């Protein structure tokens, strides 16, 4: 049986949405992970092992990368969370639910991850060099309070 998540080179696409609004298509996503701290408990008389208890969960920022586009949706969201628009909203941050969806070659949704209380923390645009033959690209980094995975 073929793996429904397997893709050839440069065919995997990731749709990025915020509160259901499509913000862009990406070719690379990193930071989709969670770590759980542990607390060591040493039991008197037990020298063979140390009890490990689960503690806080931590979620690194997510970084999305893609080819550069003319759409300003990402920058508009960034402006809402910082600078003059943030100040105009009395410095109140509207955290949103973001979603990254893995799509197959036909554009069908295979799996998605929903991120709670997300907001952008960094946007990087293209570097320009006439001697560089690489395509222009942009990246977006978001922070969040955890994610849930969903099959479609």
MDAnalysis code that builds the backbone (N, CA, C; Angstrom):
import MDAnalysis as mda
import numpy as np

u = mda.Universe.empty(456, n_residues=152, atom_resindex=np.repeat(np.arange(152), 3), trajectory=True)
u.add_TopologyAttr("name", ["N", "CA", "C"] * 152)
u.add_TopologyAttr("resid", np.arange(1, 153))
u.add_TopologyAttr("resname", ["UNK", "UNK", "UNK", "UNK", "UNK", "UNK", "UNK", "UNK", "UNK", "UNK", "UNK", "UNK", "UNK", "UNK", "UNK", "UNK", "UNK", "UNK", "UNK", "UNK", "UNK", "UNK", "UNK", "UNK", "UNK", "UNK", "UNK", "UNK", "UNK", "UNK", "UNK", "UNK", "UNK", "UNK", "UNK", "UNK", "UNK", "UNK", "UNK", "UNK", "UNK", "UNK", "UNK", "UNK", "UNK", "UNK", "UNK", "UNK", "UNK", "UNK", "UNK", "UNK", "UNK", "UNK", "UNK", "UNK", "UNK", "UNK", "UNK", "UNK", "UNK", "UNK", "UNK", "UNK", "UNK", "UNK", "UNK", "UNK", "UNK", "UNK", "UNK", "UNK", "UNK", "UNK", "UNK", "UNK", "UNK", "UNK", "UNK", "UNK", "UNK", "UNK", "UNK", "UNK", "UNK", "UNK", "UNK", "UNK", "UNK", "UNK", "UNK", "UNK", "UNK", "UNK", "UNK", "UNK", "UNK", "UNK", "UNK", "UNK", "UNK", "UNK", "UNK", "UNK", "UNK", "UNK", "UNK", "UNK", "UNK", "UNK", "UNK", "UNK", "UNK", "UNK", "UNK", "UNK", "UNK", "UNK", "UNK", "UNK", "UNK", "UNK", "UNK", "UNK", "UNK", "UNK", "UNK", "UNK", "UNK", "UNK", "UNK", "UNK", "UNK", "UNK", "UNK", "UNK", "UNK", "UNK", "UNK", "UNK", "UNK", "UNK", "UNK", "UNK", "UNK", "UNK", "UNK", "UNK", "UNK", "UNK", "UNK", "UNK"])
u.atoms.positions = np.array([
    [0.850, -1.182, 0.000],
    [0.000, 0.000, 0.000],
    [0.893, 1.243, 0.000],
    [0.666, 2.198, -0.881],
    [1.499, 3.400, -0.924],
    [1.262, 4.278, 0.296],
    [2.303, 4.954, 0.701],
    [2.231, 5.873, 1.820],
    [1.548, 7.156, 1.361],
    [0.422, 7.503, 1.983],
    [-0.321, 8.688, 1.529],
    [0.406, 9.988, 1.847],
    [1.479, 9.945, 2.667],
    [2.244, 11.142, 2.985],
    [3.503, 11.259, 2.145],
    [3.820, 10.246, 1.324],
    [5.041, 10.287, 0.524],
    [4.834, 11.185, -0.691],
    [5.829, 11.989, -0.984],
    [5.758, 12.917, -2.106],
    [7.094, 12.961, -2.803],
    [7.077, 13.262, -4.080],
    [8.315, 13.460, -4.826],
    [8.913, 14.805, -4.487],
    [10.079, 15.076, -5.002],
    [10.780, 16.332, -4.733],
    [9.943, 17.526, -5.177],
    [9.808, 18.511, -4.290],
    [9.121, 19.784, -4.554],
    [7.635, 19.645, -4.866],
    [6.998, 18.506, -4.526],
    [5.580, 18.394, -4.803],
    [4.736, 18.584, -3.548],
    [5.326, 18.404, -2.380],
    [4.560, 18.600, -1.152],
    [4.256, 20.081, -0.983],
    [3.022, 20.354, -0.614],
    [2.610, 21.737, -0.389],
    [1.912, 21.812, 0.944],
    [2.056, 22.953, 1.568],
    [1.435, 23.177, 2.858],
    [0.621, 24.459, 2.786],
    [-0.647, 24.355, 3.094],
    [-1.552, 25.494, 3.130],
    [-1.518, 26.075, 4.536],
    [-1.379, 27.398, 4.643],
    [-1.376, 28.061, 5.943],
    [-2.603, 28.942, 6.044],
    [-3.392, 28.740, 7.100],
    [-4.624, 29.496, 7.325],
    [-4.617, 30.066, 8.736],
    [-5.268, 31.207, 8.910],
    [-5.428, 31.823, 10.222],
    [-6.906, 32.135, 10.399],
    [-7.491, 31.553, 11.421],
    [-8.937, 31.672, 11.667],
    [-9.733, 31.396, 10.398],
    [-9.320, 30.374, 9.648],
    [-10.026, 29.948, 8.446],
    [-9.701, 30.740, 7.195],
    [-8.932, 31.820, 7.300],
    [-8.562, 32.646, 6.149],
    [-7.228, 32.164, 5.584],
    [-7.211, 31.841, 4.297],
    [-5.989, 31.363, 3.652],
    [-4.972, 32.493, 3.558],
    [-3.762, 32.241, 4.121],
    [-2.707, 33.247, 4.058],
    [-1.593, 32.886, 3.089],
    [-1.498, 31.639, 2.700],
    [-0.456, 31.302, 1.748],
    [-0.181, 29.814, 1.646],
    [0.628, 29.477, 0.635],
    [1.078, 28.119, 0.356],
    [2.573, 28.085, 0.589],
    [3.039, 27.073, 1.281],
    [4.449, 26.976, 1.624],
    [5.022, 25.654, 1.144],
    [6.327, 25.651, 0.949],
    [7.011, 24.434, 0.505],
    [7.830, 23.810, 1.624],
    [7.971, 24.517, 2.748],
    [8.770, 23.987, 3.848],
    [8.199, 24.461, 5.174],
    [8.106, 23.544, 6.139],
    [7.640, 23.847, 7.489],
    [8.610, 23.205, 8.470],
    [9.057, 23.960, 9.469],
    [9.914, 23.382, 10.503],
    [9.430, 23.837, 11.873],
    [9.800, 23.079, 12.906],
    [9.420, 23.415, 14.275],
    [8.187, 22.699, 14.767],
    [7.684, 21.746, 14.003],
    [6.490, 21.007, 14.401],
    [6.916, 19.922, 15.388],
    [7.026, 20.314, 16.651],
    [7.487, 19.388, 17.679],
    [7.012, 19.853, 19.046],
    [7.114, 18.961, 20.006],
    [6.784, 19.271, 21.396],
    [7.788, 18.548, 22.283],
    [8.176, 19.193, 23.382],
    [9.071, 18.589, 24.369],
    [8.368, 18.606, 25.714],
    [8.618, 17.575, 26.496],
    [8.029, 17.486, 27.830],
    [9.175, 17.417, 28.843],
    [9.214, 18.409, 29.720],
    [10.207, 18.390, 30.787],
    [9.867, 17.245, 31.735],
    [10.869, 16.737, 32.427],
    [10.620, 15.695, 33.422],
    [11.206, 16.119, 34.751],
    [10.613, 15.612, 35.800],
    [11.116, 15.842, 37.146],
    [11.615, 14.512, 37.669],
    [12.845, 14.494, 38.162],
    [13.422, 13.277, 38.716],
    [13.065, 13.159, 40.193],
    [12.570, 11.990, 40.583],
    [12.254, 11.695, 41.983],
    [13.101, 10.502, 42.398],
    [13.956, 10.720, 43.381],
    [14.798, 9.637, 43.877],
    [14.116, 8.997, 45.072],
    [13.857, 7.719, 44.951],
    [13.184, 6.973, 46.003],
    [14.236, 6.379, 46.934],
    [14.078, 6.596, 48.218],
    [15.023, 6.057, 49.191],
    [15.080, 4.532, 49.117],
    [16.298, 3.988, 49.075],
    [16.474, 2.541, 49.010],
    [16.383, 1.965, 47.606],
    [15.957, 2.781, 46.619],
    [15.858, 2.310, 45.221],
    [17.019, 2.920, 44.454],
    [18.050, 2.118, 44.216],
    [19.229, 2.621, 43.518],
    [19.267, 2.196, 42.059],
    [18.328, 1.378, 41.621],
    [18.324, 0.866, 40.243],
    [17.809, 1.863, 39.216],
    [17.044, 2.850, 39.630],
    [16.508, 3.845, 38.700],
    [16.008, 5.058, 39.466],
    [15.734, 6.101, 38.753],
    [15.141, 7.325, 39.289],
    [13.779, 7.482, 38.636],
    [12.741, 7.715, 39.439],
    [11.401, 7.945, 38.887],
    [11.410, 9.235, 38.069],
    [10.767, 9.216, 36.929],
    [10.639, 10.408, 36.088],
    [9.152, 10.738, 35.978],
    [8.814, 11.964, 36.340],
    [7.426, 12.428, 36.247],
    [7.321, 13.488, 35.169],
    [6.215, 13.484, 34.409],
    [6.066, 14.500, 33.353],
    [5.827, 15.887, 33.942],
    [6.376, 16.883, 33.250],
    [6.224, 18.275, 33.681],
    [5.639, 19.124, 32.573],
    [6.157, 20.332, 32.463],
    [5.677, 21.300, 31.466],
    [5.976, 20.864, 30.047],
    [5.064, 21.216, 29.166],
    [5.266, 20.994, 27.742],
    [5.784, 22.294, 27.133],
    [6.667, 22.174, 26.152],
    [7.139, 23.372, 25.451],
    [7.036, 23.139, 23.949],
    [6.669, 24.203, 23.267],
    [6.398, 24.164, 21.837],
    [7.270, 25.208, 21.161],
    [8.217, 24.816, 20.324],
    [9.039, 25.825, 19.653],
    [8.229, 26.590, 18.604],
    [8.773, 27.704, 18.156],
    [8.127, 28.460, 17.092],
    [8.105, 27.639, 15.810],
    [7.125, 27.903, 14.981],
    [6.985, 27.257, 13.681],
    [7.530, 28.213, 12.623],
    [8.329, 27.695, 11.696],
    [8.846, 28.498, 10.593],
    [8.317, 27.928, 9.284],
    [7.729, 28.793, 8.481],
    [7.200, 28.408, 7.172],
    [8.005, 29.128, 6.105],
    [8.398, 28.416, 5.044],
    [9.164, 29.024, 3.952],
    [8.496, 28.689, 2.631],
    [8.633, 29.609, 1.681],
    [8.033, 29.401, 0.363],
    [8.664, 30.336, -0.654],
    [8.244, 30.181, -1.879],
    [8.633, 31.138, -2.909],
    [7.920, 32.452, -2.668],
    [8.546, 33.533, -3.012],
    [8.005, 34.880, -2.797],
    [6.758, 35.112, -3.649],
    [5.742, 35.756, -3.084],
    [4.525, 36.078, -3.826],
    [4.223, 37.566, -3.690],
    [3.225, 38.008, -4.399],
    [2.816, 39.421, -4.334],
    [1.745, 39.667, -3.282],
    [1.260, 38.624, -2.637],
    [0.207, 38.788, -1.636],
    [0.766, 39.417, -0.368],
    [-0.026, 40.255, 0.267],
    [0.397, 40.930, 1.491],
    [-0.316, 40.404, 2.730],
    [-1.009, 39.277, 2.625],
    [-1.757, 38.745, 3.766],
    [-0.869, 38.502, 4.980],
    [0.318, 37.957, 4.751],
    [1.211, 37.676, 5.875],
    [1.664, 38.955, 6.554],
    [2.043, 39.949, 5.753],
    [2.487, 41.216, 6.336],
    [1.341, 41.947, 7.034],
    [0.141, 41.817, 6.515],
    [-1.022, 42.440, 7.172],
    [-1.237, 41.841, 8.558],
    [-1.115, 40.521, 8.672],
    [-1.267, 39.852, 9.968],
    [-0.143, 40.287, 10.912],
    [1.065, 40.402, 10.397],
    [2.194, 40.848, 11.209],
    [1.951, 42.265, 11.736],
    [1.429, 43.152, 10.890],
    [1.154, 44.541, 11.307],
    [0.075, 44.598, 12.388],
    [-0.896, 43.682, 12.327],
    [-1.937, 43.653, 13.360],
    [-1.361, 43.357, 14.735],
    [-0.246, 42.637, 14.765],
    [0.340, 42.166, 16.022],
    [1.511, 43.001, 16.501],
    [1.819, 44.095, 15.810],
    [2.968, 44.909, 16.200],
    [2.833, 46.320, 15.629],
    [3.688, 47.195, 16.072],
    [3.769, 48.532, 15.501],
    [2.536, 49.385, 15.711],
    [2.259, 50.242, 14.722],
    [1.190, 51.229, 14.847],
    [-0.198, 50.601, 14.958],
    [-0.469, 49.542, 14.191],
    [-1.789, 48.908, 14.281],
    [-1.999, 48.269, 15.646],
    [-0.937, 47.690, 16.203],
    [-1.006, 47.111, 17.546],
    [-1.273, 48.208, 18.572],
    [-0.572, 49.323, 18.442],
    [-0.762, 50.449, 19.352],
    [-2.164, 51.035, 19.214],
    [-2.666, 51.114, 17.979],
    [-4.013, 51.641, 17.747],
    [-5.079, 50.752, 18.388],
    [-4.761, 49.498, 18.607],
    [-5.682, 48.558, 19.256],
    [-5.396, 48.499, 20.760],
    [-4.862, 49.576, 21.306],
    [-4.547, 49.721, 22.726],
    [-3.601, 48.622, 23.211],
    [-2.655, 48.245, 22.339],
    [-1.641, 47.235, 22.652],
    [-2.245, 45.901, 23.083],
    [-3.391, 45.585, 22.521],
    [-4.027, 44.295, 22.808],
    [-3.794, 43.368, 21.629],
    [-3.305, 42.193, 21.938],
    [-2.996, 41.202, 20.918],
    [-4.174, 40.269, 20.728],
    [-4.578, 40.115, 19.502],
    [-5.644, 39.180, 19.170],
    [-4.995, 37.881, 18.696],
    [-4.871, 36.938, 19.622],
    [-4.287, 35.646, 19.256],
    [-5.310, 34.870, 18.450],
    [-4.805, 34.119, 17.487],
    [-5.700, 33.435, 16.556],
    [-5.361, 31.954, 16.489],
    [-6.245, 31.196, 15.862],
    [-5.984, 29.787, 15.603],
    [-5.435, 29.668, 14.197],
    [-4.222, 29.149, 14.103],
    [-3.582, 28.949, 12.807],
    [-3.641, 27.463, 12.467],
    [-3.572, 27.160, 11.179],
    [-3.592, 25.762, 10.739],
    [-2.634, 25.586, 9.569],
    [-1.886, 24.504, 9.621],
    [-1.030, 24.101, 8.509],
    [-1.582, 22.779, 8.006],
    [-1.856, 22.711, 6.709],
    [-2.435, 21.515, 6.117],
    [-1.518, 20.975, 5.033],
    [-1.211, 19.680, 5.129],
    [-0.423, 18.990, 4.117],
    [-1.357, 18.587, 2.983],
    [-0.993, 18.968, 1.755],
    [-1.806, 18.665, 0.582],
    [-1.062, 17.698, -0.330],
    [-1.795, 16.828, -1.015],
    [-1.154, 15.938, -1.986],
    [-1.050, 16.640, -3.336],
    [-0.545, 15.922, -4.336],
    [-0.332, 16.508, -5.664],
    [-1.615, 17.034, -6.296],
    [-2.752, 16.432, -5.928],
    [-4.040, 16.844, -6.493],
    [-4.701, 17.946, -5.666],
    [-4.040, 18.396, -4.594],
    [-4.610, 19.456, -3.759],
    [-5.536, 18.951, -2.673],
    [-5.597, 17.626, -2.474],
    [-6.444, 17.059, -1.416],
    [-5.751, 17.210, -0.064],
    [-6.543, 17.504, 0.957],
    [-6.024, 17.654, 2.317],
    [-5.745, 16.268, 2.897],
    [-4.504, 16.063, 3.351],
    [-4.115, 14.780, 3.919],
    [-4.095, 14.806, 5.439],
    [-3.502, 15.832, 6.000],
    [-3.374, 15.962, 7.448],
    [-3.176, 17.434, 7.765],
    [-3.658, 17.856, 8.937],
    [-3.469, 19.250, 9.324],
    [-3.105, 19.334, 10.796],
    [-2.529, 20.475, 11.152],
    [-2.157, 20.771, 12.524],
    [-2.741, 22.130, 12.863],
    [-3.510, 22.208, 13.954],
    [-4.109, 23.455, 14.422],
    [-3.270, 23.988, 15.579],
    [-2.920, 25.271, 15.521],
    [-2.072, 25.908, 16.521],
    [-2.890, 26.901, 17.325],
    [-2.887, 26.728, 18.642],
    [-3.665, 27.581, 19.534],
    [-2.937, 28.884, 19.839],
    [-3.691, 29.978, 19.892],
    [-3.189, 31.292, 20.318],
    [-1.946, 31.721, 19.542],
    [-1.989, 31.597, 18.243],
    [-0.831, 31.901, 17.393],
    [-0.757, 33.383, 17.044],
    [0.473, 33.852, 16.871],
    [0.706, 35.172, 16.292],
    [2.107, 35.196, 15.687],
    [2.310, 36.031, 14.672],
    [3.609, 36.072, 13.990],
    [4.652, 36.801, 14.833],
    [5.896, 36.301, 14.770],
    [6.980, 36.951, 15.501],
    [8.128, 37.354, 14.580],
    [8.124, 36.864, 13.332],
    [9.209, 37.233, 12.416],
    [8.796, 36.956, 10.979],
    [9.140, 37.878, 10.107],
    [8.971, 37.695, 8.660],
    [10.295, 38.034, 8.012],
    [10.740, 37.217, 7.082],
    [11.975, 37.477, 6.343],
    [11.669, 37.480, 4.864],
    [12.103, 38.521, 4.192],
    [11.914, 38.634, 2.754],
    [13.128, 38.123, 2.001],
    [13.110, 38.291, 0.696],
    [14.195, 37.765, -0.133],
    [15.482, 38.583, 0.011],
    [16.596, 37.904, -0.258],
    [17.890, 38.582, -0.393],
    [18.112, 38.773, -1.885],
    [18.585, 39.958, -2.271],
    [18.745, 40.245, -3.685],
    [20.219, 40.282, -4.065],
    [20.582, 39.499, -5.074],
    [21.926, 39.514, -5.641],
    [21.811, 39.101, -7.101],
    [22.247, 39.964, -8.002],
    [22.122, 39.690, -9.434],
    [22.887, 38.431, -9.829],
    [23.951, 38.101, -9.114],
    [24.748, 36.926, -9.457],
    [24.180, 35.635, -8.884],
    [23.182, 35.757, -8.038],
    [22.582, 34.589, -7.396],
    [21.424, 34.088, -8.248],
    [21.466, 32.828, -8.662],
    [20.421, 32.266, -9.501],
    [19.265, 31.647, -8.726],
    [19.248, 31.793, -7.406],
    [18.189, 31.204, -6.599],
    [16.917, 32.045, -6.683],
    [15.780, 31.361, -6.556],
    [14.495, 32.056, -6.568],
    [14.324, 32.860, -5.283],
    [13.664, 33.985, -5.377],
    [13.363, 34.788, -4.199],
    [12.398, 34.013, -3.316],
    [12.572, 34.136, -2.012],
    [11.678, 33.426, -1.097],
    [11.421, 34.288, 0.128],
    [10.412, 33.898, 0.881],
    [10.103, 34.573, 2.126],
    [9.821, 33.509, 3.178],
    [9.956, 33.906, 4.452],
    [9.641, 32.972, 5.524],
    [8.857, 33.708, 6.606],
    [8.089, 32.931, 7.349],
    [7.276, 33.454, 8.434],
    [7.512, 32.574, 9.648],
    [7.700, 33.213, 10.803],
    [7.841, 32.471, 12.054],
    [6.678, 32.859, 12.953],
    [6.013, 31.846, 13.509],
    [4.890, 32.103, 14.415],
    [5.161, 31.419, 15.749],
    [4.588, 31.984, 16.792],
    [4.628, 31.357, 18.104],
    [3.212, 30.915, 18.441],
    [3.084, 29.997, 19.380],
    [1.763, 29.430, 19.689],
    [1.809, 28.752, 21.056],
    [0.652, 28.283, 21.508],
    [0.535, 27.592, 22.797],
    [0.230, 26.111, 22.628],
    [0.647, 25.523, 21.544],
    [0.429, 24.091, 21.349],
    [-0.369, 23.806, 20.103],
    [-0.353, 22.525, 19.693],
    [-1.065, 22.137, 18.477],
    [-1.788, 20.807, 18.642],
    [-2.709, 20.582, 17.732],
    [-3.453, 19.324, 17.618],
    [-3.325, 18.846, 16.186],
    [-3.107, 17.550, 15.991],
    [-3.028, 16.978, 14.641],
    [-4.390, 16.414, 14.271],
    [-4.751, 16.554, 12.983],
    [-6.044, 16.088, 12.477],
    [-5.826, 15.331, 11.178],
    [-6.423, 14.156, 11.031],
    [-6.450, 13.463, 9.749],
    [-7.652, 13.938, 8.958],
    [-7.535, 13.928, 7.656],
    [-8.666, 14.351, 6.803],
    [-9.203, 13.191, 6.024],
])
